[in-house]
Amino acid sequence: MKINDLLNIKSNYSNDEKKIILSFLLDLPKLDLFKLEEITDKKVINKYKKMLNNNLPLAYLLNEAYFFGNKFYVNKNVLIPRPETEVLVEEVYKLINKYFNDKVKICDLGTGSGVIGITLKKLNNSFDVTCIDISKKALKVAKKNSIYLNTDVNFINSDMLKRVNDNFDVIISNPPYIKNNTKEIDNIVKKYEPSLALYGGDDGLKYYKEILKSCKKNLNDKSIIAFEIGYDLKEDIINIIKEYFKDSKIICKKDYNDLDRYIFILNNLE
């Protein structure tokens, strides 16, 4: 069957997504797909047609997503990694290199698929990384990614830090921050991605409050707390930070779209 005919099959997926699906099925880089005029393997054609009838987000359909250049396994039990979170990891990595040695202890709180903690471990194998999540199903995905990417990472099943006794130099988290009942969310995200990892209460602040209220017992004297945040939550989160960390330095940064997206708390480091 001609490639163009395959791409013209009616579907909810865009042409670019269809090319990714075909490349996935043929185990070819997408650019190499342009070298083919047709596909003769009926099994591939039938599987492709079957996949086009699905409405899943592409990452769930293929069970893979890329983050920081690494391929991660994902399914409907975890959020699909976003490029914005790569900036969070990059900025924390810079801060660690500035203030700590290689023996830094890191907590990825609410790890989901494990992309944050595993990526930091990939960036420096000397880091001592612990990934925490309340969802056993999410931790199963994260453990699978740790094995696939050959990283030695610790995993704890816990509701936030309630079952955690260790102390850390860095706590990094991309917690649920979408406000309950918000209309500013894509239908496909609302339908398919896990609500447990999306919603942060009526004001979107539930988990920031919980983390900041309880995390001191798990922090070393010199430490960093790093958050990804909802773009409209910056001032509210800063007020919460000042309640529990009034003497700490607060750094705010924007994402690729010039939206407030990251907050870093430096404790006794300046």
C-alpha positions, 0 to 999 in steps of 0.5 A: 500500500502506498505511503501517501494512501496510508497517511490519507486514511481518516483518523483523529491523528495528524499526518505527523503523528501517523508518520510517527506510528508508521515509523514505530511499526517499521522500527525506522527513523521518521526521516527514513520513512520518506525513502519508502514509496509503499509498505507491503507487509500486511501485518504492519498495514493492519496493525497501523489501521487498527491503531488509527482507530484508537483515540489515545494520546500518541505517547500512550498508544506507543507506550513511549515518550522522550525526555532529556533525550532518553526514551521512557515507557509510559502508560495511563497510570502516569502523566506524559512528560512535558518539555517544560519539566526538562527545564526544571531538571536542567535548572536544578542540575545547575544549582546542584553543581553550584552548591553541592558535591557529587554525593548529593541526596535527591528526592523526586517527590511524586515521581510518576514515570520517574523522568525527573529522578532518573534523568538526574541520575543519568546526568550524574551517576554519583547522585543518590536519588530516591523516587517517591509516589503514592501510586503503586502503579506509577512506581511500577512504571518508574521502576521499569524505566530505571531498569531500562535506562540502567540507573540505580534509583531508590523507590518508596511508596508513600503519600508525600513524605509521610513514610520517608525517614531519610534526609535530602539535600534536594527535594524536587517536585512537579506536583498536581497543580491544576485547579479542580473544575478548571476549564483550562485543560485539554479534553484529551488530557482530562479524559486519559491522563490520571486525575491523581497526577493532575488536580491540586485542590480547588486552588491548585495549592494543596500539594505545595502546602503539604510539602512545604509544611512537612518537608523540613524534617526531611531536609538537610540544613543546606538544601534546595526545594524545587517546584514546577508550578501552575503559571498563575500560582506564583504569588500564592506559593511564594506566600506559603514559602515565606510562612515556612521558610521565611529566611530562605532565598526564593528564585522564580523562572519562566518557561519557554512561553514566558509563563511563571513555571518554576520556583527554587528555594535555597536554604542556607546556601547564600 
